[in-house]
Amino acid sequence: MTTLRKHFLASISLAVTFSLGSAFAAEAGSFFERINSYPVYKTLDEGVDPATETVAEIISASKDGRTLGFTDSPGEAIVFVDATNPINIKPKGRVALGGEPTSVAFGSKAAYAGVNTSADFVNASGYMAVIELEGLGLAAKCDAKGQPDSIAVSPDGKFVAIAIENERDEDLNDGALPQMPAGHLAIFDLDADGKPINCDNVRIVDMTGIAEVGGTDPEPEFVSINSKNQAVVTLQENNHLAIVDLASGKITAHFSAGTADIDAIPVKKARMSDASGSLKDVPREPDAVAWIDDERFVTANEGDYKGGSRGFTIWNTKGDVLFDSGNAMEHLGMANGHYPAKRAHKKGTEPEGVTVGEFGGETLIFVSSERGNFVAVYKDTGAEPEFVQFLPTHVGPEGLLAIPQRDLLAVANEVDEDGVRAHVGLYQFGAEAPSYPMVVSVTDPETRAPIGWGALSGLAADPADANKLYAVSDSFYDAARIFTLDVSEKPAKIVSHVDLTGGTAKKYDLEGISVAKDGGFWLASEGNAKKEMQHFLLKVSAEGKVEEEITLPVALVAQAKRFSLEGVAEFEKDGQPMVAVAVQREWKDDPKGMTKIGIYNPADKSWGFVHYPLETPASPAGGWVGLSEIVSLGGEKFAILERDNKGGEDAAIKQITVVSLEGVTPAKYGEALPVLEKHMAMDILPALAAGKGWIMDKPEGLTVTSDGRLFLVTDNDGVDDAPGETLLINLGPASRLH
C-alpha cells in the first residue's frame, strides 16, 4: 500500500498540484520582493546595550510613506525611522511615552499613539499621545478613559478613533467574560492642524449590550476607518463587529462574527502538520480589520477566548459574509513548510494582521500568519479573492501596512528572543516572479490537503534522475519521514513521502540521507541521550522500512554529547561500498576543535574513524562551529557542510569544504585518529543572504545531482521560534568545489 501510494503521489500532474502554493494567476511584474529586514535594536540610543529587548508590533507611515513609525512595547516608545531609501533605513528618533504603546497611526501633521498606563486589569487607564512630525515632540497627552488597543486616523484627518479594550485577566476565572471595566470606542476630533479639540473631553461610544457573548463587557480590539468616516470595530473576545459613525458617535450597525467550519486541517496535539481532522462551528473572533472599499471590509480571524477560525472573512456593512477563506491559510502553511505544528490543537496559523492597498491597478488584500511567519497576498475580485503570492516574514508578524504610494509593504515582526531579533521587513512591488517559496508540496488526494513538511535536515540526489531529490525531516516532528522532491521547475515540489516503519526506536532524529547503491537509503539518526534517543546509522528500504539499525562502538557512545550524527554518504573504496558518517561537534574524547567522521564497512560491519579540524568560531556573538552534511564527490573525496550556530547579522561561518580519504587509513576506536586535510571550497553566506531576510543559521542538507548541480537546503526548525523559511538553493555546478 505504501509503495502504491508513493508512486501515485509522485505521478500527480500540475492540474492537481496545490495551486495556493504557487502564484499562477498574477502577471509578470505583479509580485512583491523582500528588499530589507531592518533590526529594531539598531534604533536604540547610543550607549544602550544592543542586546536590550526591542519590539516592532504595530506600524504606520507618513502620508508620503518616507517615515515609518512603530510601537516598541518594552522600550515604552514609538520608534521613527527614515525610509526615504527603503533599502537603507536610518533611525530618526524614539519618543518616550511613560507607558506601553499599543498602536500608532499617522495624520498629515502628527502621529497618534495609544498608550496603556493601567496599574492592573481593574484599574484601566491610558491616553492618546500626539507626536509632532517635525521634531518628534510630544504635543499633547489626551485621556482615553481606559486601556487603548488599536488606533486609527480618518482619511480626511478629522477624527482619531481608539479601541479601548480594557482587556481581561486570562488567569481570572479561566479568562471568562465578563470582567469589568467594560471597554468602549474613544473618538477625538481634530482641527485643521491635526490637534485634538476635545483632548480633555473625549467622546465615548458605549458598546455594551450589543454582543451575545459577554455583552456587558465589550472588549474592542481593532478599528479601521473608511472614507465616509465610518469606523468598523472588532470585539474579538465578544465575537462581534460594529460600525460607528464617527461624526455622531452612533453605532449604525452591529452583528455577530458568527462561526465557521474548517476541514482537512491539523488539529491533534502532536508535532505533525498533517490534515488529521476538522473543526465545526468555530467562533471567528476577529482581530485586525481593514476596509476594502466603503461597503466592504476584511477581518483576520485569529481568535482569543473560545475560537479563531484560522482564516479571514470579507464582509459588507450589513454583516453579510461575502467570502470566508475556510482552510486556505492552514493549507498555505502546510504546502509551504510554514505550518506551526505545535499549535495545531490551538489556533493553528493564527491569522492576525490584515491590510489593503492598490498596487498595479489592482486592490490587494494582505493577511499575516502570526505563528506561521508568512503573509498571504490576495487580489480582490469583488467576489472570491484570487491568491497571488506567499511572502515569508521574520518571527511573529504582528503589524501589516500597505504603502501603495511607494509600492511597498511593511511588516512589523515582534519576536525578540531565542537568538532572533525583532525586525521591520519591507517588500517592494514590481518583481517579475516570486523568489519564494523555493519548495512547495502537492495535495495528497487521500487527505485533500497539502503534504505537511518542514525541518528538512538532510538531502540526497537520485543517481538515475537529475531532477529527483530526497530529503528527511528531523526529530521536531513525531514521525521520521523521507520526502521525494521534483526540482525540474521552480518552486521545487514535494511530490510524495514515506514514514519510517519497523524500527525498534520510539523516535528517530533523521539528520542525513544517502541513496544506497543496492536500493533504499542510508540514514543518520543523530540521537540524544537526555531524550533516550540512540545514535543510529540506519539502512532502510525505498518504502521506509528499517532493515538495519547500526550502532556505534559501545565505548565511543559513552563519550557522546548532544550534537552527534549529522550527515551520511555512501562511497566506494577499492570497489567496495562504504558509508561515511559526520559527527557534528567534539565529543568528550576529542581534542578541542576536532570532530569525527566515522567510516562504516557494511561487509564486515566494522567502524573506523578520522578527525576533521573545525574552524574557530568567528562570530562576535560567540557560539560554536560544527558539521551539518557530508556528500560523496566520487572516489574518496567528500564535500563537507560546515557552519556556526549563529543567524542573522551574527552569522559568520557557513561554508563548504572538500576533504579526501585517499591515502588515509581510518583508525579503530581507541587508536590515534588521523587528521584530514580540508580545503575551503565555497562560502555560502552570500547565497543565504540573497533573499534579504534573516540569515538562516542552519544550512543542513547538501547534495550533487546526477547532472552535476549542487543543491543546498536549510532547516526551518518547524517554524518554532524560528523564521520558518526553507531555502533550496541551486549553488551551480559542483565542479566549482574543485
Long-range contacts (C-beta under 8 A, 24 or more apart in sequence): 2-498, 2-501, 2-543, 2-544, 3-542, 3-543, 5-446, 5-496, 6-484, 6-496, 6-497, 6-498, 6-543, 7-496, 8-445, 9-442, 9-444, 9-445, 9-451, 9-495, 9-496, 9-497, 10-484, 10-495, 10-496, 12-442, 12-443, 12-445, 12-495, 16-442, 16-443, 16-445, 17-442, 17-443, 17-493, 18-331, 18-335, 18-440, 18-441, 18-442, 18-443, 18-450, 19-387, 20-328, 20-331, 20-332, 20-335, 20-387, 21-332, 21-335, 21-336, 21-390, 21-437, 21-440, 21-441, 21-450, 21-491, 22-434, 22-437, 22-440, 22-491, 23-387, 23-388, 23-389, 23-390, 23-434, 25-379, 25-386, 25-387, 25-388, 26-379, 26-388, 26-389, 28-432, 28-433, 29-360, 29-430, 29-431, 29-432, 30-359, 30-360, 30-362, 30-388, 30-429, 30-430, 31-388, 31-389, 31-429, 31-430, 31-431, 31-432, 31-433, 31-434, 32-377, 32-389, 32-391, 32-409, 32-427, 32-428, 32-429, 32-431, 32-434, 33-427, 33-428, 33-430, 33-431, 33-435, 34-391, 34-392, 34-425, 34-426, 34-427, 34-436, 34-691, 34-692, 34-693, 35-86, 35-87, 35-426, 35-427, 35-428, 35-692, 36-86, 36-87, 36-88, 36-89, 36-424, 36-425, 36-426, 36-692, 37-394, 37-423, 37-424, 37-425, 37-426, 37-692, 37-693, 37-694, 38-81, 38-89, 38-423, 38-424, 38-425, 38-426, 39-421, 39-422, 39-423, 39-648, 39-649, 40-70, 40-72, 40-79, 40-416, 40-421, 40-422, 40-423, 40-424, 41-416, 41-421, 41-422, 42-91, 43-72, 43-79, 43-81, 43-91, 43-94, 44-75, 44-94, 45-94, 53-416, 53-417, 54-416, 54-421, 54-422, 55-414, 55-416, 55-422, 56-398, 56-399, 56-412, 56-413, 56-414, 56-422, 56-423, 56-424, 57-398, 57-399, 57-412, 57-414, 58-102, 58-103, 58-104, 58-150, 58-398, 58-399, 58-412, 59-104, 59-399, 59-400, 59-401, 59-410, 59-411, 59-412, 59-424, 60-104, 60-105, 60-106, 60-111, 60-401, 61-106, 61-401, 61-403, 61-410, 62-106, 62-133, 63-106, 63-108, 64-405, 64-406, 65-403, 65-405, 65-406, 65-408, 66-406, 67-92, 67-106, 67-133, 68-401, 68-410, 68-424, 69-104, 69-106, 69-111, 69-131, 70-104, 70-399, 70-412, 70-424, 71-101, 71-102, 71-103, 71-104, 71-113, 71-399, 71-412, 72-101, 73-100, 73-101, 73-102, 74-416, 76-100, 76-101, 77-101, 78-104, 78-111, 78-113, 78-129, 78-131, 80-111, 80-136, 81-424, 83-408, 83-426, 86-406, 86-408, 86-426, 86-428, 87-426, 89-424, 89-426, 92-136, 93-136, 95-129, 95-131, 95-136, 95-138, 97-129, 97-138, 99-126, 99-127, 101-129, 102-126, 102-147, 102-148, 102-149, 102-150, 102-151, 103-148, 103-149, 103-150, 103-151, 103-162, 104-151, 105-151, 105-152, 105-153, 105-160, 106-133, 106-153, 107-153, 107-157, 107-160, 107-190, 107-194, 108-157, 108-194, 109-133, 109-193, 109-194, 110-139, 110-194, 110-195, 112-151, 112-153, 112-160, 112-188, 113-151, 114-144, 114-148, 114-149, 114-150, 114-151, 114-162, 115-141, 115-148, 116-147, 116-148, 118-147, 121-166, 121-167, 121-168, 121-169, 121-172, 121-179, 122-180, 122-181, 124-166, 124-181, 126-164, 128-160, 128-162, 128-186, 128-188, 128-196, 128-202, 130-194, 130-195, 130-196, 130-199, 139-195, 140-195, 140-196, 140-199, 142-188, 142-196, 142-199, 142-200, 142-202, 143-200, 143-202, 144-186, 144-202, 145-184, 145-186, 145-202, 145-204, 146-181, 146-183, 146-184, 146-186, 147-183, 148-186, 149-220, 149-221, 149-222, 150-220, 150-221, 150-222, 150-223, 150-288, 151-223, 152-223, 152-224, 152-225, 152-231, 153-190, 153-225, 154-225, 154-229, 154-246, 155-225, 155-226, 155-227, 156-227, 156-229, 157-190, 157-194, 158-189, 158-190, 158-229, 158-246, 159-187, 159-188, 159-189, 159-190, 159-225, 159-229, 159-246, 159-247, 160-187, 160-188, 160-190, 160-196, 161-185, 161-186, 161-187, 161-188, 161-223, 161-225, 161-231, 161-233, 161-244, 161-246, 162-186, 162-187, 162-188, 162-223, 163-220, 163-221, 163-222, 163-223, 163-233, 163-234, 164-220, 165-219, 165-220, 165-221, 166-219, 167-219, 168-217, 168-219, 168-237, 175-305, 177-213, 177-214, 177-217, 177-219, 177-237, 177-238, 177-305, 178-214, 178-216, 178-217, 179-217, 180-217, 182-207, 182-208, 182-216, 182-217, 182-218, 183-207, 183-217, 183-218, 183-219, 183-220, 183-235, 184-218, 184-220, 185-220, 185-223, 185-231, 185-233, 185-242, 185-244, 187-246, 187-249, 203-249, 204-249, 205-244, 205-249, 205-250, 205-251, 207-233, 207-235, 207-242, 207-251, 210-240, 210-242, 210-251, 210-254, 211-235, 211-238, 211-239, 211-240, 211-254, 211-256, 212-238, 212-239, 212-240, 212-256, 213-237, 213-238, 213-239, 213-240, 213-283, 213-305, 214-238, 221-286, 221-287, 222-286, 222-287, 222-288, 222-289, 223-289, 224-289, 224-290, 224-291, 224-297, 225-291, 226-291, 226-293, 226-294, 226-297, 227-294, 228-294, 230-294, 230-317, 232-289, 232-291, 232-297, 232-317, 233-289, 234-286, 234-287, 234-288, 234-289, 234-299, 236-285, 236-286, 236-287, 236-302, 236-303, 236-304, 236-305, 237-285, 237-304, 237-305, 239-283, 239-284, 239-285, 239-286, 239-306, 239-307, 241-286, 241-289, 241-299, 241-315, 241-319, 243-317, 253-317, 253-318, 253-319, 254-319, 255-318, 255-319, 256-319, 257-283, 257-284, 257-285, 257-286, 257-299, 257-301, 257-313, 258-283, 258-284, 258-321, 259-283, 259-284, 259-307, 259-309, 260-284, 260-301, 260-309, 260-311, 260-313, 260-324, 260-326, 261-326, 262-309, 262-310, 262-311, 262-326, 262-327, 262-330, 263-326, 263-327, 263-448, 264-327, 264-331, 264-447, 264-448, 264-449, 265-310, 265-327, 265-330, 265-331, 265-344, 265-348, 265-449, 266-330, 266-334, 266-339, 266-341, 266-344, 266-348, 266-452, 267-344, 267-345, 268-344, 268-345, 269-344, 269-345, 270-341, 270-344, 270-345, 270-478, 271-341, 271-342, 271-476, 271-477, 271-478, 271-718, 272-341, 272-344, 272-452, 272-477, 272-478, 272-479, 273-333, 273-334, 273-339, 273-341, 273-344, 273-452, 273-453, 273-454, 273-477, 274-447, 274-449, 274-452, 275-334, 275-444, 275-447, 275-448, 275-449, 275-452, 276-344, 279-309, 279-310, 282-307, 282-308, 282-309, 282-310, 283-307, 283-308, 283-309, 284-308, 284-309, 284-313, 285-309, 286-313, 287-351, 287-352, 287-353, 288-352, 288-353, 288-354, 288-355, 288-400, 289-354, 290-354, 290-355, 290-356, 290-365, 291-356, 292-356, 292-363, 292-365, 292-380, 293-363, 296-322, 298-354, 298-356, 298-365, 298-367, 299-354, 300-351, 300-352, 300-353, 300-354, 300-367, 300-368, 301-351, 302-347, 302-350, 302-351, 302-352, 302-370, 303-347, 303-350, 308-347, 308-348, 308-350, 310-347, 310-348, 310-349, 310-350, 310-351, 311-351, 312-351, 312-354, 312-365, 312-367, 314-385, 322-383, 323-383, 323-384, 323-385, 325-367, 327-449, 328-376, 328-387, 329-367, 329-369, 329-372, 329-376, 330-449, 331-449, 331-450, 332-369, 332-372, 332-374, 332-376, 332-390, 333-369, 333-372, 333-374, 333-719, 334-441, 334-449, 334-450, 334-451, 334-452, 334-453, 335-440, 335-441, 335-450, 335-451, 336-374, 336-390, 336-437, 336-439, 336-440, 337-437, 337-439, 337-441, 337-453, 337-454, 337-456, 337-716, 337-719, 337-724, 337-726, 338-369, 338-372, 338-373, 338-374, 338-392, 338-454, 338-716, 338-719, 338-724, 339-372, 339-452, 339-454, 339-719, 340-371, 340-372, 340-718, 340-719, 340-720, 341-452, 341-454, 341-476, 341-477, 341-718, 341-719, 342-718, 342-720, 343-371, 347-371, 352-397, 352-398, 353-397, 353-398, 353-399, 353-400, 353-411, 354-400, 355-400, 355-401, 355-402, 355-409, 356-380, 356-402, 357-402, 357-403, 357-404, 357-409, 358-404, 359-402, 359-404, 359-407, 359-429, 360-429, 360-430, 364-388, 364-402, 366-400, 366-402, 366-409, 368-393, 368-397, 368-398, 368-400, 368-411, 369-397, 370-396, 370-397, 370-398, 371-719, 372-719, 372-724, 373-397, 373-413, 373-719, 373-723, 373-724, 373-725, 374-724, 375-400, 375-409, 375-411, 389-434, 390-434, 390-436, 390-437, 391-427, 391-436, 392-436, 392-437, 392-691, 392-693, 392-723, 392-724, 392-725, 393-425, 393-723, 394-420, 394-422, 394-423, 394-425, 394-693, 394-694, 394-723, 395-420, 395-721, 395-722, 395-723, 395-724, 397-425, 415-721, 417-721, 418-721, 419-646, 419-647, 419-697, 420-647, 420-648, 420-694, 420-721, 420-722, 420-723, 421-648, 423-694, 425-693, 435-691, 436-491, 436-691, 436-725, 437-491, 437-726, 438-490, 438-491, 438-492, 438-726, 438-727, 438-728, 438-729, 439-485, 439-491, 439-492, 439-493, 439-494, 439-713, 439-726, 439-728, 440-491, 440-492, 440-493, 440-494, 441-493, 441-494, 441-495, 442-493, 442-494, 442-495, 451-483, 451-494, 451-496, 451-497, 453-481, 453-483, 453-494, 453-497, 454-716, 454-718, 454-719, 454-724, 454-726, 455-715, 455-716, 455-717, 455-718, 456-483, 456-700, 456-701, 456-713, 456-714, 456-715, 456-716, 456-726, 457-510, 457-511, 457-512, 457-700, 457-701, 457-715, 458-510, 458-511, 458-512, 458-513, 458-523, 458-524, 458-567, 458-568, 458-629, 458-700, 458-701, 459-513, 459-629, 459-700, 459-701, 459-702, 459-703, 459-711, 459-712, 459-713, 460-513, 460-514, 460-515, 460-521, 460-703, 461-515, 461-703, 461-704, 461-705, 461-706, 461-711, 462-515, 462-706, 463-515, 463-517, 463-706, 464-706, 465-706, 466-705, 466-706, 466-707, 466-709, 467-705, 469-703, 469-705, 469-711, 470-513, 470-515, 470-521, 471-513, 471-701, 471-713, 472-510, 472-511, 472-512, 472-513, 472-523, 473-510, 474-509, 474-510, 474-511, 474-526, 474-715, 475-507, 475-508, 475-509, 475-510, 475-526, 475-528, 475-531, 475-533, 476-717, 476-718, 476-720, 477-718, 478-507, 480-507, 480-508, 480-509, 480-510, 480-525, 481-510, 482-510, 482-513, 482-521, 482-523, 482-540, 482-544, 485-728, 487-705, 487-711, 487-728, 487-730, 491-728, 492-728, 498-542, 498-543, 498-544, 499-544, 500-538, 500-540, 500-544, 500-545, 500-546, 501-544, 501-545, 501-546, 502-545, 502-546, 502-547, 503-538, 503-546, 503-549, 504-549, 505-533, 505-534, 505-536, 505-549, 506-532, 507-531, 507-533, 508-533, 508-536, 508-538, 509-533, 511-565, 511-566, 511-567, 511-700, 512-565, 512-566, 512-567, 512-568, 512-569, 512-581, 512-582, 512-629, 512-630, 513-568, 514-568, 514-569, 514-570, 514-579, 514-632, 515-570, 516-570, 516-577, 517-570, 517-577, 518-577, 520-547, 522-568, 522-569, 522-570, 522-579, 523-568, 524-565, 524-566, 524-567, 524-568, 524-581, 524-582, 525-565, 526-563, 526-564, 526-565, 526-566, 526-584, 527-560, 527-564, 527-565, 528-562, 528-564, 529-560, 529-562, 530-562, 535-560, 535-564, 535-565, 536-565, 537-565, 537-568, 537-579, 537-581, 537-600, 539-602, 550-600, 550-605, 552-598, 552-607, 553-607, 553-669, 555-669, 555-670, 556-587, 556-589, 556-607, 556-669, 559-587, 559-588, 559-589, 559-590, 560-587, 560-588, 561-585, 561-586, 561-587, 561-588, 563-626, 566-626, 566-627, 566-628, 566-629, 566-630, 566-700, 567-627, 567-628, 567-629, 567-630, 567-631, 567-640, 567-641, 567-702, 568-630, 569-630, 569-631, 569-632, 569-638, 570-632, 571-632, 571-634, 571-635, 571-636, 571-638, 572-635, 573-636, 573-661, 576-601, 576-603, 577-602, 578-602, 580-630, 580-632, 580-638, 580-661, 581-630, 582-612, 582-627, 582-628, 582-629, 582-630, 582-640, 583-627, 584-626, 584-627, 584-628, 585-614, 585-624, 585-626, 585-627, 586-614, 594-675, 595-626, 595-627, 596-673, 597-630, 597-659, 597-676, 599-661, 599-666, 606-668, 607-668, 607-669, 608-665, 608-666, 608-667, 608-668, 609-666, 609-667, 609-668, 609-669, 609-673, 610-661, 610-664, 610-666, 610-667, 610-673, 610-674, 610-675, 610-676, 611-673, 611-674, 611-675, 611-676, 612-640, 612-659, 612-675, 612-676, 612-678, 613-675, 613-676, 613-678, 614-642, 615-642, 615-644, 615-653, 615-655, 617-644, 617-652, 617-653, 618-644, 618-652, 618-653, 619-644, 619-646, 619-650, 619-651, 619-652, 619-653, 620-650, 620-652, 621-646, 621-650, 623-650, 625-653, 628-698, 628-699, 628-700, 628-701, 628-702, 629-700, 629-701, 629-702, 631-702, 631-703, 631-704, 633-658, 633-704, 633-734, 633-737, 635-660, 635-662, 636-660, 636-661, 636-662, 637-661, 637-662, 639-681, 639-702, 639-704, 639-710, 639-734, 639-737, 640-678, 641-699, 641-700, 641-701, 641-702, 641-712, 643-697, 643-698, 643-699, 644-697, 645-697, 645-698, 646-697, 647-694, 647-695, 647-696, 647-697, 647-698, 648-694, 648-695, 648-697, 649-695, 651-685, 651-688, 651-695, 651-697, 652-685, 654-683, 654-684, 654-685, 654-688, 654-695, 654-699, 655-680, 655-681, 655-682, 655-683, 655-684, 655-685, 656-681, 656-682, 656-684, 656-702, 656-737, 657-681, 658-737, 658-738, 681-736, 681-737, 681-738, 682-731, 682-736, 682-737, 684-712, 684-729, 684-731, 687-712, 687-729, 687-731, 688-714, 688-727, 688-729, 691-725, 691-727, 693-723, 693-725, 694-723, 694-725, 696-723, 696-725, 696-727, 699-727, 704-734, 708-733, 708-734, 708-735, 709-733, 709-734, 710-734, 710-736, 710-737
